[in-house]
Every structure is written in C-alpha cells, then in structure tokens.
Amino acid sequence: IMTGVGFLGAGVIVRNSKGHHVHGLTTAACVWVTACIGAACAVAEWQIVVLGAFLVLVILVFGGPFEKAIDRRWPGQGPTDSGQDTRSTTRVPSSEM
C-alpha cells in the first residue's frame, strides 16, 4: 500500500520550468495520509482514525497562517516567492558528490 500510494503522491508533485518552485507537496502528503487513515479504518483502529483526521485537519487549516506568521516574524530566512534562487553560489566539485 505504501509504495503504491507513494508513487501516486509523487505524480502530483510538479516543478516549474526553471526548477525554482515545487508545487503539490501538500497534495502529495494528503494523498499519503489519506491512505494511512484508510488503512487504519480497514483494521478498525477508530481511535487512530479520529485522532489522525483531527490532526490533519488542524495542520491543514492552521499550517498556512502559521507559516506566513513565521515568515513575517523572520523575513529572509527561507525561500521567497520572487523566483530568485536563494541557495548559496558555492559550487561543489562533482568528485565530492
């Protein structure tokens, strides 16, 4: 189950043409966690189902505003939406990879 759902989740992750922005990570995570909750339903672990569904709901509802609040509090600490690459320009020789 995990391998198949992981494969499906990977299919919803897309990267823009320049490779700077990745979209679909939340959707892929939701696909995976939905399968986990479904597996818990299959074995009648209702406490895990209710707790898992509640945690997913809380994270999805409050995660975005929390992330934006952190970004406002500490600007420039993470990736930006400006399309600029914020990674270091230091190159690692291919022999060290």
Accessible surface in RSA format (square Angstrom, percent):
REM  Atomic radii and reference values for relative SASA: ProtOr
REM  Chains: A
REM  Algorithm: Lee & Richards
REM  Probe-radius: 1.40
REM  Slices: 20
REM RES _ NUM      All-atoms   Total-Side   Main-Chain    Non-polar    All polar
REM                ABS   REL    ABS   REL    ABS   REL    ABS   REL    ABS   REL
RES ILE A   1   155.53  88.5 105.23  78.4  50.30 121.2 115.29  83.0  40.25 109.2
RES MET A   2   133.11  68.9 126.35  83.6   6.76  16.1  90.90  77.3  42.21  55.9
RES THR A   3   120.27  85.5 109.38 110.9  10.89  25.9  81.77 109.8  38.49  58.2
RES GLY A   4    40.77  50.3   0.00   N/A  40.77  50.3  36.68 100.7   4.08   9.1
RES VAL A   5    22.68  14.9  22.35  20.2   0.33   0.8  22.35  19.4   0.33   0.9
RES GLY A   6    32.07  39.6   0.00   N/A  32.07  39.6  25.60  70.2   6.48  14.5
RES PHE A   7   159.05  79.6 149.86  92.8   9.19  23.9 154.74  93.8   4.32  12.4
RES LEU A   8   115.16  64.1 107.58  77.0   7.58  19.1 109.86  77.2   5.30  14.3
RES GLY A   9     4.35   5.4   0.00   N/A   4.35   5.4   4.35  12.0   0.00   0.0
RES ALA A  10    61.63  56.7  46.59  71.9  15.04  34.2  48.34  68.1  13.29  35.2
RES GLY A  11    61.03  75.3   0.00   N/A  61.03  75.3  35.52  97.5  25.51  57.1
RES VAL A  12    56.74  37.3  43.61  39.5  13.13  31.6  49.27  42.8   7.47  20.3
RES ILE A  13    66.13  37.6  49.29  36.7  16.85  40.6  49.29  35.5  16.85  45.7
RES VAL A  14    89.23  58.7  84.47  76.5   4.75  11.5  89.23  77.5   0.00   0.0
RES ARG A  15   167.96  70.5 139.92  71.3  28.04  66.8  25.49  34.8 142.47  86.3
RES ASN A  16    55.90  38.5  41.38  40.0  14.52  35.0  31.52  75.9  24.38  23.6
RES SER A  17   124.47 105.2  75.23 100.4  49.24 113.4  60.15 128.1  64.32  90.1
RES LYS A  18   164.16  80.1 134.62  82.6  29.53  70.3  84.99  76.5  79.17  84.3
RES GLY A  19    30.41  37.5   0.00   N/A  30.41  37.5  10.13  27.8  20.29  45.4
RES HIS A  20    74.19  40.5  43.37  30.1  30.82  78.8  25.02  25.8  49.17  57.2
RES HIS A  21    48.35  26.4  47.00  32.7   1.35   3.4  25.80  26.6  22.55  26.2
RES VAL A  22    72.97  48.0  48.57  44.0  24.40  58.8  48.57  42.2  24.40  66.2
RES HIS A  23   105.18  57.5 101.75  70.7   3.43   8.8  69.85  72.0  35.34  41.1
RES GLY A  24    23.30  28.7   0.00   N/A  23.30  28.7  12.82  35.2  10.48  23.5
RES LEU A  25   105.31  58.7  98.91  70.8   6.40  16.1  99.16  69.6   6.15  16.6
RES THR A  26    86.66  61.6  80.61  81.7   6.05  14.4  48.78  65.5  37.88  57.3
RES THR A  27    72.75  51.7  69.15  70.1   3.60   8.6  41.23  55.4  31.52  47.6
RES ALA A  28    11.76  10.8   9.32  14.4   2.44   5.6   9.70  13.7   2.06   5.4
RES ALA A  29    60.72  55.8  50.11  77.3  10.60  24.1  57.89  81.5   2.83   7.5
RES CYS A  30    34.88  26.4  34.13  38.1   0.74   1.7  21.31  54.0  13.56  14.6
RES VAL A  31    50.96  33.5  44.04  39.9   6.92  16.7  48.50  42.1   2.45   6.7
RES TRP A  32   106.20  42.6 106.13  51.4   0.07   0.2  95.11  50.7  11.09  18.0
RES VAL A  33    40.91  26.9  40.91  37.0   0.00   0.0  40.91  35.5   0.00   0.0
RES THR A  34    90.74  64.5  86.73  87.9   4.01   9.5  67.00  90.0  23.74  35.9
RES ALA A  35    25.42  23.4  11.44  17.6  13.98  31.8  22.36  31.5   3.06   8.1
RES CYS A  36    48.74  36.9  37.92  42.3  10.82  25.4  25.18  63.8  23.55  25.4
RES ILE A  37    37.94  21.6  36.60  27.3   1.34   3.2  37.94  27.3   0.00   0.0
RES GLY A  38    37.84  46.7   0.00   N/A  37.84  46.7  30.99  85.0   6.85  15.3
RES ALA A  39    40.54  37.3  32.31  49.9   8.23  18.7  37.25  52.5   3.29   8.7
RES ALA A  40    11.95  11.0   7.64  11.8   4.32   9.8  11.24  15.8   0.71   1.9
RES CYS A  41    48.19  36.5  39.44  44.0   8.75  20.6  17.75  45.0  30.44  32.8
RES ALA A  42    87.24  80.2  44.69  69.0  42.56  96.8  57.19  80.5  30.05  79.6
RES VAL A  43   102.58  67.5  80.68  73.0  21.90  52.8  87.82  76.3  14.77  40.1
RES ALA A  44    58.96  54.2  44.20  68.2  14.75  33.6  44.20  62.2  14.75  39.1
RES GLU A  45    81.07  46.5  79.84  60.4   1.23   2.9  12.93  25.0  68.14  55.6
RES TRP A  46   145.62  58.4 141.80  68.6   3.82   9.0 125.67  67.0  19.95  32.4
RES GLN A  47   158.78  88.8 148.65 108.6  10.13  24.1  56.44 120.1 102.34  77.6
RES ILE A  48   102.52  58.3 100.84  75.1   1.68   4.1 102.05  73.5   0.47   1.3
RES VAL A  49    19.62  12.9  19.51  17.7   0.11   0.3  19.62  17.0   0.00   0.0
RES VAL A  50   105.00  69.1 100.93  91.4   4.08   9.8 104.00  90.4   1.00   2.7
RES LEU A  51   107.18  59.7 103.80  74.3   3.38   8.5 106.23  74.6   0.95   2.6
RES GLY A  52    18.78  23.2   0.00   N/A  18.78  23.2  18.25  50.1   0.53   1.2
RES ALA A  53    47.00  43.2  40.33  62.2   6.67  15.2  42.61  60.0   4.39  11.6
RES PHE A  54   117.13  58.6 112.31  69.6   4.83  12.6 116.44  70.6   0.69   2.0
RES LEU A  55    85.92  47.8  85.92  61.5   0.00   0.0  85.92  60.3   0.00   0.0
RES VAL A  56    35.12  23.1  33.81  30.6   1.31   3.2  35.11  30.5   0.01   0.0
RES LEU A  57   109.47  61.0 107.90  77.2   1.57   3.9 109.37  76.8   0.10   0.3
RES VAL A  58    50.18  33.0  49.27  44.6   0.91   2.2  50.17  43.6   0.01   0.0
RES ILE A  59   112.05  63.8 107.06  79.8   4.99  12.0 110.72  79.7   1.33   3.6
RES LEU A  60    87.72  48.9  62.75  44.9  24.97  62.8  64.91  45.6  22.81  61.4
RES VAL A  61    80.44  52.9  65.89  59.7  14.54  35.0  71.74  62.3   8.70  23.6
RES PHE A  62   127.63  63.9 126.56  78.4   1.07   2.8 126.72  76.8   0.91   2.6
RES GLY A  63    27.70  34.2   0.00   N/A  27.70  34.2  24.03  65.9   3.67   8.2
RES GLY A  64    33.04  40.7   0.00   N/A  33.04  40.7  27.56  75.6   5.48  12.3
RES PRO A  65    81.52  59.4  74.79  68.2   6.73  24.5  78.61  64.9   2.90  18.0
RES PHE A  66   134.47  67.3 129.02  79.9   5.45  14.2 133.95  81.2   0.51   1.5
RES GLU A  67   121.57  69.8 117.91  89.2   3.66   8.7  40.97  79.2  80.60  65.8
RES LYS A  68   135.53  66.1 132.61  81.4   2.92   7.0  77.78  70.0  57.75  61.5
RES ALA A  69    41.64  38.3  36.83  56.8   4.81  10.9  37.40  52.7   4.24  11.2
RES ILE A  70    71.44  40.7  71.40  53.2   0.05   0.1  71.40  51.4   0.05   0.1
RES ASP A  71    80.11  56.1  74.91  74.6   5.20  12.3  18.42  43.3  61.69  61.5
RES ARG A  72   172.13  72.3 147.96  75.4  24.17  57.6  79.29 108.4  92.84  56.3
RES ARG A  73   164.34  69.0 144.77  73.8  19.57  46.6  45.15  61.7 119.19  72.2
RES TRP A  74   128.35  51.5 124.23  60.1   4.12   9.7 104.12  55.5  24.23  39.3
RES PRO A  75    95.74  69.8  81.46  74.3  14.28  51.9  82.15  67.8  13.59  84.5
RES GLY A  76    67.19  82.9   0.00   N/A  67.19  82.9  30.51  83.7  36.68  82.1
RES GLN A  77   144.24  80.7 108.64  79.4  35.60  84.8  31.09  66.2 113.15  85.8
RES GLY A  78    32.13  39.6   0.00   N/A  32.13  39.6  25.29  69.4   6.84  15.3
RES PRO A  79   124.51  90.7 103.50  94.4  21.01  76.4 103.80  85.7  20.72 128.8
RES THR A  80    58.61  41.7  46.39  47.0  12.22  29.1  51.21  68.8   7.41  11.2
RES ASP A  81   140.17  98.2 113.01 112.5  27.16  64.2  36.52  86.0 103.65 103.4
RES SER A  82    78.66  66.5  37.76  50.4  40.90  94.2  48.50 103.3  30.16  42.3
RES GLY A  83    31.48  38.8   0.00   N/A  31.48  38.8  18.87  51.8  12.61  28.2
RES GLN A  84   133.32  74.6 119.43  87.3  13.89  33.1  36.57  77.8  96.75  73.4
RES ASP A  85    71.58  50.1  42.24  42.0  29.34  69.4  20.94  49.3  50.64  50.5
RES THR A  86    82.65  58.8  46.90  47.6  35.74  85.2  37.93  50.9  44.72  67.6
RES ARG A  87   172.86  72.6 154.21  78.6  18.65  44.4  76.19 104.1  96.67  58.6
RES SER A  88    92.02  77.8  56.51  75.4  35.51  81.8  54.71 116.5  37.31  52.3
RES THR A  89   130.21  92.6 108.77 110.3  21.45  51.1  83.49 112.1  46.72  70.6
RES THR A  90   109.24  77.7  85.47  86.7  23.76  56.6  65.44  87.9  43.80  66.2
RES ARG A  91   215.60  90.5 194.48  99.1  21.12  50.3  72.06  98.5 143.54  87.0
RES VAL A  92    76.05  50.0  61.33  55.5  14.73  35.5  62.17  54.0  13.88  37.7
RES PRO A  93    77.37  56.4  64.76  59.0  12.61  45.8  77.03  63.6   0.34   2.1
RES SER A  94    99.72  84.3  79.33 105.9  20.38  47.0  44.70  95.2  55.01  77.1
RES SER A  95   106.37  89.9  65.26  87.1  41.11  94.7  58.92 125.5  47.45  66.5
RES GLU A  96   126.67  72.7  90.96  68.8  35.71  85.0  38.02  73.5  88.65  72.4
RES MET A  97   176.72  91.5 109.82  72.7  66.90 159.3 111.88  95.1  64.84  85.9
END  Absolute sums over single chains surface
CHAIN  1 A     8371.1       6743.3       1627.8       5574.6       2796.6
END  Absolute sums over all chains
TOTAL          8371.1       6743.3       1627.8       5574.6       2796.6
